[in-house]
């Protein structure tokens, strides 16, 4: 017989925007370094650009999600 299941813990409160901005910053630093050293493979540069673009999408997504949660909490 199995013991009773423990309840799930509450989700942690995190600052998702700061995490995404840190990632975008790291991609930007990598892009600057690659533009300085001019590697033979141009796909490295485009990888950094794509990482920054996806980070921008993530910021928009997190901002809209937080706005929905605030409006839902205000309606209660």
N, C-alpha and C positions, 0 to 999 in steps of 0.2 A: 504494500500500500504506500502511495506517494504522500509525502507531507504536503500541507496546503501551500499553494503558490503565494509568494510574497507580492505585495502590490508594486506596480511599476513606479519608479521614482519620478518626481516632477522634472520637467525639462529644465536645463540650465539656461539662465538668461545670459546671452552673449551679445557682443557688439559686432554684428555681421558686417556692417558697413566698413568698420575699421579693418577687419580681416581682409575684405575684398580690396580696399585701398592699398593695403600693404602688398598684396599680390600684384596689383597693377604697378605699384612703384618698383617692385623687383623686376617685372617684365620691362619697364621703361629703362632701368639701369642696364639690363642685359642688352636692350636695343642700342643704347648709346655706345656701350663697349663694342658691340658688333659693327656699328657704323664707323667706329674709329679704326678697328683692325681690318675691316673689309675682308671677310672670309671668302673662300672660293665658292662655297655653297650659299646661294642666296636664300634658300628655304629657311635658314636659321633666322634671318631677319624677319621673314614673313611669319614665322612661328611666334616671335615676340609681338608683332603687330596683332596677330590673331589672339594671343593671350590678353593683350590690353583691351581689345574689342570685346572679348567674352567677359572680362572683368567689368567693363562698362555696362554690358547687358545685365550682369549680376547685380550691379548697384541699382539699376532701374527696377529690377525685379524685387529686391529687398525693400526699396523705398515704397513701392506700391503695396507690397504685402504688409508693411508696417502701417501704412495709411489705412488699409482695410481693417486691421486689428484695432487701431485707435477709434475708427468710426463705429465699429461693432461694440467696443467697450463703452463708448459715449452713449450709445443707444440703450444700454441696459439701465 
